[in-house]
Amino acid sequence: MTKIRNFWDTLTIKNKIRVFTGSVVAAILLALMFAAWLVKLFMVDFNDIMENNSKGGEIVAAINAEIEAFDLYVHSSDPSTVEGWDAITAETRRQIYSVPLDYGQLGDERFARLQALRTAYDEYSRSRNQVLADYESDKLYVDKLYDVYSMQEYLAAYAQKYVDVTMLQGNEGYNVLAPIVFSVPYLAAALGVVLFVAVVTISRMMDRTFSVPVLKLANASRNIASNNFYIDDVVVDNKDELGEMVTAFNKMKFATGEYIKALEEKREALDQLHAQEVENLEIEKQLETMNLELLKSQINPHFLFNTLNVIAGMANLEDAATTEQMIEALSSLFRYNLKNQEKEALLSQELKIAGDYMYLQKMRFGSRVEYEVQCDVDEEKTVVPTFTFQPLIENAMIHGISPKVEGGKISVHVFTEDDRLMITLADTGVGITEEVLQAIREQLEMGEGEIEDELLDAINKPEGDEAARAAIVRAAERNDGAGMDDEPDEIDDMDEVNRTRDIASTGKENTMNSDKHNLPSEGKVGIGLGNINRRIKAMYPDSSLSIDSKRGEGTTITISIPLTREG
């Protein structure tokens, strides 16, 4: 067995496949030969015995039928018996002559019995036909009739002897075949065991030749795929092409591991150098931040509040009630924006700041702007995110009301629905085209960054405008655009003086002069829509912010957050 294995290991893969294929073909041929032998045994030998016995029985039956028909023929005047007589005699002759008179197939005794039976039948046929002819001509002699009867008896005896000899030979043949038949299961079992052992042996040799090396290579490849190059070499007994491939694989594994190790050492050195550079940049950035904070700290916020209070007091002394109220509203806005560091605030505070902002806007635009608040909850106990209302109202003013010459109305509605706080802010401004609205919704759903400046600029463009369409395309292609929480562009000092004079003289701002400042410019617009969307979703995972708009009719923003009460 060891020699066979050594010989097998030295064969090439092609020759191994040939040996395996030849073994399979040989096993199949052996099985087919065994099946053919079984077919011959059961379908030929046994069939011959059964067929010979059947033929003998048919001869005896045909002779007996003819004897009965002859007796009926000569003793009956029924015409039907005459009509069937020829068919019966023809059948008897056919049965007797249906067995081939072959000496090699019949043997000595059967050959002699069959030949005697045929000779006797021919002689009987001549005598029978003569008797029948005499019977038809009324010249029948009784002694001739009895001679035919005697010949019929001899003929039946010959036929029976032939059947006896045939059955005797069949029994002898059956006795010879019976032991073979009984040994067939054992032969089949033995052949099956031999074939099974041969197939299993060859399969194990094929498995050891192909499967084992391939599995070892696969395991080693998985380790290498997980960056583990320093594993033991793959060891196989093959001396064929697979053995050569395993040897080449081991060499390649070692070389690749060394190369990766060199690259990792180089990367670590570069990482250390980069970390040092980043640390230096961070130190420089901190120094710049410290310098900026130092500069900011030189401006005391209290100075701003105190100054506004002084101006409000002077306005009071001068009986300028409107100026005093405007300064107090502006002071309240500054104080709330600079001092409020909480994430949440009372609804009443948020509505007050929104009201102060709209008071300043109404003083600026006069009757062009209307502001309405409907609060269906207890605003002194309801908590909302800080800086929610004022940025949205500012957004409605800049992009909705200001571009509209006749102005418009901003409505705020706060109510509850299924234990949720619902906030809707609607304006009757210019509205948003469907394309721009869809782009804004997509950026709000992404929840990253602010709304693109170019996209906001496209709000006030006419529907179908090529510049607006280009802005929408660019905004869709970029997710890292500029933020939207910056302050509006600074307005020229002289223009601001002229606007102040308009308010003082007419009680409202000159719309022709002011609209050009309120329309979105090429710079950034401070609305904070994306900022609010991110903040409420960070604070309340199940919150939502949606926007609906129709060009020429206005825009509605709806916020849904869990209902939270103070305490």
C-alpha positions in Angstrom: 0.0 0.0 0.0 2.9 2.4 0.8 4.4 1.7 -2.7 1.1 2.5 -4.3 0.9 5.8 -2.4 4.4 6.7 -3.3 3.7 6.0 -6.9 0.5 8.0 -6.7 2.3 11.0 -5.2 4.8 11.1 -8.1 2.0 11.2 -10.8 1.1 14.5 -12.3 -2.4 15.9 -11.8 -3.3 15.0 -15.4 -2.2 11.4 -14.9 -4.0 11.1 -11.6 -7.2 12.3 -13.3 -6.7 9.6 -16.0 -6.2 6.9 -13.4 -9.3 8.0 -11.5 -11.3 8.1 -14.7 -10.1 4.7 -15.8 -11.0 3.2 -12.4 -14.5 4.6 -12.6 -14.9 3.3 -16.1 -13.6 -0.2 -15.1 -16.0 -0.3 -12.2 -18.9 0.7 -14.4 -18.0 -2.0 -17.0 -17.7 -4.6 -14.3 -21.2 -3.7 -13.0 -22.6 -3.8 -16.5 -21.1 -7.2 -17.2 -22.6 -8.5 -13.9 -26.0 -7.1 -14.9 -25.8 -8.7 -18.4 -25.0 -12.1 -16.8 -28.0 -11.7 -14.5 -30.2 -10.8 -17.5 -29.0 -13.9 -19.4 -29.5 -16.1 -16.3 -33.1 -15.0 -15.6 -34.3 -13.8 -19.0 -32.7 -16.4 -21.3 -32.0 -19.7 -19.5 -35.0 -19.8 -17.3 -37.2 -18.4 -20.1 -36.1 -21.3 -22.4 -37.1 -23.8 -19.8 -40.5 -22.2 -19.3 -41.1 -21.7 -23.0 -40.3 -25.4 -23.9 -42.7 -26.6 -21.2 -45.3 -24.2 -22.5 -44.8 -25.4 -26.1 -45.3 -29.0 -25.0 -48.4 -28.2 -23.2 -49.8 -26.3 -26.2 -49.1 -29.4 -28.5 -50.9 -31.7 -26.1 -53.9 -29.3 -25.8 -54.1 -28.9 -29.7 -54.1 -32.7 -30.3 -56.8 -33.2 -27.6 -58.9 -30.4 -29.1 -58.6 -32.0 -32.6 -59.6 -35.5 -31.2 -62.7 -34.0 -29.6 -63.5 -32.0 -32.8 -63.1 -35.2 -35.0 -65.5 -37.2 -32.8 -68.0 -34.3 -32.8 -67.6 -34.0 -36.6 -68.4 -37.7 -37.4 -71.3 -37.9 -34.9 -73.0 -34.6 -35.5 -74.8 -33.0 -38.4 -74.3 -29.5 -37.1 -72.8 -27.3 -39.9 -70.9 -25.2 -37.5 -68.7 -28.1 -36.5 -67.7 -28.5 -40.1 -66.8 -24.9 -40.5 -64.5 -24.9 -37.4 -62.8 -28.2 -38.3 -60.3 -26.8 -40.7 -59.1 -24.2 -38.2 -58.6 -26.8 -35.5 -56.6 -29.1 -37.7 -54.5 -26.1 -38.9 -53.8 -25.1 -35.3 -52.7 -28.6 -34.3 -50.3 -28.8 -37.2 -48.9 -25.3 -36.4 -48.3 -26.2 -32.8 -46.5 -29.5 -33.7 -44.3 -27.8 -36.3 -43.7 -24.6 -34.2 -40.8 -26.2 -32.3 -37.7 -26.2 -34.4 -36.3 -29.6 -35.1 -32.8 -28.7 -34.0 -30.7 -31.5 -32.6 -28.3 -29.2 -30.8 -31.1 -27.4 -29.0 -33.5 -30.4 -28.3 -31.0 -33.1 -27.4 -31.2 -36.8 -28.3 -34.5 -37.9 -26.7 -36.5 -34.8 -27.3 -35.3 -34.7 -31.0 -36.4 -38.4 -31.4 -39.8 -37.8 -29.7 -40.6 -34.7 -31.7 -39.6 -36.4 -35.0 -41.7 -39.5 -34.2 -44.6 -37.2 -33.2 -44.4 -35.3 -36.6 -44.2 -38.6 -38.6 -47.2 -40.1 -36.7 -49.2 -36.9 -37.2 -48.6 -36.9 -40.9 -49.7 -40.5 -41.2 -52.7 -39.8 -39.0 -53.6 -36.8 -41.1 -53.8 -38.9 -44.3 -56.0 -41.6 -42.6 -58.2 -38.9 -41.0 -58.7 -37.1 -44.3 -59.6 -40.4 -46.0 -62.1 -41.3 -43.3 -63.7 -37.9 -43.6 -64.0 -38.1 -47.3 -65.7 -41.5 -47.1 -68.0 -40.1 -44.4 -69.0 -37.3 -46.8 -69.8 -39.9 -49.6 -71.6 -42.2 -47.2 -68.9 -44.9 -47.8 -67.5 -44.9 -44.3 -66.3 -48.2 -43.0 -66.3 -48.8 -39.3 -62.9 -50.5 -39.3 -61.2 -47.5 -40.8 -62.9 -45.2 -38.3 -61.6 -47.2 -35.5 -58.1 -47.2 -37.0 -58.2 -43.4 -36.9 -59.3 -43.6 -33.2 -56.4 -45.9 -32.5 -54.0 -43.5 -34.3 -55.4 -40.6 -32.2 -54.6 -42.5 -29.0 -51.0 -43.2 -30.2 -50.6 -39.6 -31.3 -51.8 -38.3 -27.8 -49.4 -40.8 -26.2 -46.5 -39.5 -28.3 -47.3 -35.9 -27.5 -47.5 -36.7 -23.7 -44.1 -38.5 -23.9 -42.6 -35.5 -25.6 -44.0 -33.2 -22.9 -42.6 -35.5 -20.2 -39.2 -35.6 -21.7 -39.2 -31.7 -22.1 -40.2 -31.2 -18.5 -37.6 -33.7 -17.3 -34.9 -31.8 -19.2 -36.2 -28.5 -17.9 -36.0 -29.8 -14.3 -32.4 -30.9 -14.9 -31.6 -27.4 -16.2 -33.4 -25.8 -13.3 -31.4 -27.9 -10.9 -28.2 -26.7 -12.5 -29.3 -23.0 -12.4 -30.8 -23.0 -9.0 -27.5 -22.9 -7.0 -26.3 -20.1 -9.2 -29.5 -18.2 -8.7 -29.3 -18.6 -4.9 -25.6 -17.4 -5.0 -26.5 -14.2 -6.9 -27.2 -12.0 -3.8 -23.8 -13.1 -2.3 -22.1 -12.4 -5.6 -23.8 -9.0 -5.8 -22.8 -8.2 -2.2 -19.2 -9.2 -2.8 -19.0 -7.2 -6.0 -20.5 -4.2 -4.2 -18.0 -4.4 -1.4 -15.1 -4.7 -3.8 -16.3 -1.7 -5.9 -17.1 0.3 -2.7 -13.6 -0.3 -1.3 -12.0 0.6 -4.6 -14.0 3.8 -4.9 -13.4 4.8 -1.3 -9.7 4.1 -1.6 -9.4 6.2 -4.8 -11.6 8.9 -3.4 -9.4 9.2 -0.3 -6.3 9.4 -2.5 -7.9 12.1 -4.6 -9.0 14.0 -1.4 -5.4 13.8 0.0 -4.1 14.9 -3.4 -6.4 17.8 -4.1 -8.7 18.8 -1.2 -6.1 18.8 1.6 -3.6 21.1 -0.1 -6.4 23.4 -1.4 -7.9 23.7 2.1 -4.6 24.5 3.6 -4.0 27.1 1.0 -7.4 28.6 1.7 -6.8 28.8 5.5 -3.5 30.4 4.9 -5.0 32.9 2.4 -7.7 33.9 5.0 -4.9 34.6 7.5 -3.1 36.7 5.0 -6.3 38.6 4.1 -6.5 39.5 7.8 -2.9 40.9 7.6 -1.4 38.0 9.4 1.6 37.2 7.2 3.8 35.5 9.8 2.1 32.1 9.9 3.6 28.7 9.5 4.4 27.6 6.0 1.9 25.3 4.3 3.2 21.7 4.3 1.9 19.0 1.8 3.2 15.7 0.6 2.4 16.4 -3.1 5.2 16.2 -5.6 3.0 17.4 -8.5 1.9 20.8 -9.7 0.0 21.5 -6.5 3.2 20.8 -4.5 5.1 23.3 -6.7 2.3 25.9 -6.2 2.4 25.5 -2.4 6.1 26.0 -2.4 5.7 29.2 -4.5 2.9 30.4 -2.2 5.2 30.0 0.9 7.9 32.1 -0.8 5.4 34.8 -1.9 3.9 34.9 1.6 7.3 35.5 3.2 8.2 38.2 0.6 4.9 40.0 1.0 5.1 39.9 4.8 8.5 41.5 4.7 7.3 44.2 2.2 4.2 45.0 4.3 6.4 45.2 7.4 8.7 47.8 5.7 5.6 49.8 4.5 4.2 49.8 8.0 7.4 51.0 9.5 7.5 53.8 6.9 3.9 54.7 7.6 4.5 54.9 11.4 7.3 57.3 10.8 5.1 59.4 8.5 2.3 59.3 11.1 4.6 60.5 13.8 5.8 63.3 11.6 2.2 64.2 10.7 1.1 64.1 14.3 3.9 66.5 15.2 2.8 68.9 12.4 -0.9 68.7 13.6 0.2 69.4 17.1 2.1 72.4 16.0 -0.8 73.7 14.0 -3.2 73.1 17.0 -0.8 75.1 19.2 -0.8 78.0 16.7 -4.6 77.8 16.4 -5.0 78.0 20.2 -2.7 81.0 20.3 -4.8 82.7 17.7 -8.0 81.8 19.6 -6.5 83.1 22.8 -5.6 86.4 21.1 -9.1 86.7 19.7 -10.7 86.0 23.1 -8.4 88.5 24.7 -9.5 91.1 22.2 -13.2 90.2 22.8 -12.8 90.4 26.5 -11.9 94.0 26.2 -15.5 94.8 25.2 -17.7 94.5 28.3 -21.3 93.3 27.3 -22.6 95.3 30.2 -21.3 98.5 28.5 -23.7 97.7 25.6 -26.7 97.1 27.9 -25.9 100.2 30.0 -25.5 102.3 27.0 -28.8 101.2 25.5 -30.5 101.8 28.9 -29.0 105.3 29.0 -30.3 106.0 25.5 -33.7 104.7 26.5 -33.7 106.9 29.6 -32.8 110.0 27.4 -35.6 109.1 25.0 -38.0 109.0 28.0 -36.8 112.4 29.2 -37.4 113.7 25.7 -40.8 112.1 25.5 -39.8 109.9 22.6 -41.8 106.9 23.6 -41.5 105.0 20.3 -37.7 105.4 20.4 -37.6 104.2 24.0 -39.7 101.1 23.1 -37.5 100.3 20.1 -34.3 100.6 22.2 -35.8 98.3 24.9 -36.8 95.8 22.3 -33.3 95.8 20.8 -31.7 95.6 24.3 -33.9 92.6 25.1 -32.9 90.8 21.9 -29.1 91.4 22.6 -29.5 90.3 26.2 -31.4 87.1 25.3 -28.9 86.2 22.6 -25.7 86.8 24.6 -26.8 85.7 28.1 -29.0 82.7 27.4 -26.8 79.6 27.4 -29.5 77.0 28.0 -30.7 74.5 25.4 -34.3 75.0 26.3 -36.4 78.0 27.4 -40.0 78.8 28.4 -42.4 79.3 25.5 -43.2 82.7 26.9 -39.6 83.9 26.6 -39.3 82.7 23.0 -42.6 84.3 22.0 -41.5 87.6 23.7 -38.2 87.7 21.8 -40.1 86.9 18.6 -42.5 89.7 19.4 -39.6 92.2 20.1 -38.0 91.3 16.8 -41.3 91.8 14.9 -41.9 95.1 16.7 -38.6 96.4 15.3 -39.6 95.0 11.8 -43.0 96.7 12.0 -41.3 100.0 13.0 -39.1 99.5 10.0 -41.8 98.5 7.4 -44.9 100.0 8.9 -48.2 98.6 7.7 -46.5 96.4 5.1 -45.9 93.8 7.9 -48.5 92.1 10.1 -47.7 89.7 12.9 -50.2 87.3 14.6 -49.6 84.8 17.5 -52.1 82.1 18.5 -51.0 80.1 21.5 -53.3 77.3 22.7 -51.0 76.1 25.5 -49.8 77.4 28.8 -46.7 79.4 27.7 -45.5 79.9 31.2 -45.1 76.1 31.7 -44.3 74.8 28.3 -40.6 74.3 27.3 -39.2 74.7 23.8 -35.7 74.7 22.3 -33.9 78.0 22.6 -33.7 80.3 19.6 -36.5 78.5 17.7 -39.0 81.3 16.7 -36.8 84.4 16.0 -34.6 82.7 13.3 -37.6 81.3 11.5 -39.5 84.7 11.6 -36.3 86.3 10.3 -36.2 83.8 7.5 -39.8 84.6 6.6 -39.1 88.3 6.6 -36.0 88.1 4.5 -37.1 85.5 1.9 -40.9 85.8 2.1 -42.2 89.3 3.0 -39.3 91.7 2.0 -39.3 90.8 -1.7 -43.0 91.4 -1.9 -43.8 95.1 -2.5 -47.2 95.0 -0.7 -45.7 93.2 2.2 -47.4 90.4 4.0 -48.4 88.6 7.2 -46.6 86.2 9.5 -48.7 83.9 11.7 -47.5 81.7 14.6 -49.7 79.0 16.0 -48.7 76.8 19.0 -51.0 73.9 19.9 -50.9 70.3 21.1 -51.8 67.1 19.3 -51.5 63.6 20.7 -49.1 64.7 23.6 -46.9 66.5 21.1 -46.2 70.2 20.8 -47.0 71.5 17.3 -45.6 74.8 16.1 -46.6 76.3 12.7 -45.1 79.5 11.3 -46.8 80.7 8.1 -46.2 83.7 5.9 -48.0 85.2 2.9 -44.8 86.1 1.1 -43.6 85.2 -2.4 -43.4 81.5 -1.7 -40.9 78.9 -3.1 -40.9 77.1 -6.5 -41.4 73.4 -6.5 -37.8 72.7 -7.6 -36.3 74.8 -4.9 -38.7 73.5 -2.2 -37.7 69.9 -3.1 -34.0 70.7 -2.9 -34.5 72.3 0.5 -36.4 69.3 1.7 -33.7 67.0 0.6 -31.0 68.9 2.5 -33.2 69.0 5.6 -33.7 65.2 5.4 -29.9 64.8 5.2 -29.5 66.8 8.4 -26.0 67.9 7.5 -24.9 71.5 7.2 -27.0 74.5 6.5 -29.1 75.2 3.4 -26.9 76.3 0.5 -26.6 80.0 -0.1 -27.2 79.6 -3.8 -30.3 77.5 -3.1 -31.7 80.3 -0.9 -30.9 82.9 -3.6 -32.9 80.8 -6.0 -36.1 81.2 -3.8 -36.8 84.6 -5.2 -35.9 83.8 -8.8 -38.8 83.4 -11.3 -40.0 79.9 -11.9 -37.9 78.2 -14.7 -35.1 80.7 -14.3 -31.8 79.2 -15.6 -29.8 80.7 -12.8 -32.2 79.2 -10.2 -32.0 75.8 -11.9 -28.2 75.9 -12.0 -28.2 76.8 -8.3 -30.5 73.8 -7.5 -28.2 71.4 -9.5 -25.0 72.7 -7.7 -26.7 72.5 -4.3 -27.7 68.9 -5.0 -24.2 68.0 -6.0 -22.6 69.6 -2.9 -23.3 68.6 0.7 -20.6 70.7 2.2 -21.7 74.2 1.1 -21.4 77.3 3.2 -23.4 77.6 6.5 -26.6 79.7 6.7 -26.2 81.0 10.3 -24.2 84.0 9.5 -25.5 87.6 9.9 -26.8 89.5 6.9 -24.5 91.5 4.8 -23.6 94.8 6.3 -25.4 97.8 4.8 -23.7 100.9 3.6 -23.6 103.5 6.4 -25.2 106.2 4.2 -28.0 104.0 3.2 -28.7 103.2 6.8 -28.9 106.9 7.6 -31.3 107.5 4.7 -33.5 104.6 6.0 -33.6 106.1 9.5 -34.7 109.4 8.1 -37.5 107.7 6.2 -38.8 106.0 9.4 -38.6 109.3 11.4 -40.4 111.3 8.8 -43.0 108.9 7.5 -43.4 106.3 10.2 -42.2 103.4 7.9 -39.3 102.5 5.7 -39.2 103.6 2.1 -40.0 100.3 0.4 -38.4 101.2 -2.9 -35.1 101.9 -1.1 -35.3 99.0 1.4 -36.3 96.2 -0.9 -32.9 96.1 -2.5 -31.3 95.4 0.8 -33.8 92.8 1.8 -33.6 90.6 -1.3 -31.1 87.8 -0.9 -27.7 88.9 -2.1 -24.8 86.9 -3.5 -23.4 86.6 0.0 -24.8 84.5 2.9 -28.2 84.9 4.5 -28.7 84.4 8.3 -31.8 82.2 8.7 -30.6 79.2 10.7 -33.2 76.8 9.2 -30.8 73.9 9.0 -29.4 74.8 12.4 -32.9 74.5 14.0 -33.5 71.3 12.2 -30.3 69.7 13.5 -30.8 71.0 17.1 -34.4 69.7 17.5 -33.5 66.3 16.0 -30.5 66.1 18.3 -32.6 67.0 21.4 -35.7 65.0 20.4 -35.0 62.0 18.1 -38.7 61.6 17.3 -39.1 65.3 16.3 -39.7 66.6 12.8 -39.4 69.8 10.8 -41.3 70.1 7.5 -41.7 72.9 5.0 -44.6 73.5 2.6 -44.8 76.4 0.1 -46.5 77.5 -3.1 -45.1 80.1 -5.4 -47.0 83.4 -5.0 -49.0 82.3 -1.9 -46.5 81.8 0.9 -44.6 79.3 3.0 -45.5 77.3 6.1 -43.0 75.6 8.5 -44.3 73.0 10.9 -42.3 71.7 13.9 -43.4 68.7 15.9 -41.6 67.9 19.3 -42.6 66.0 22.4 -44.7 68.1 24.8 -42.4 69.2 27.7 -43.5 71.1 30.8 -41.3 72.9 33.3 -40.9 71.1 36.6 
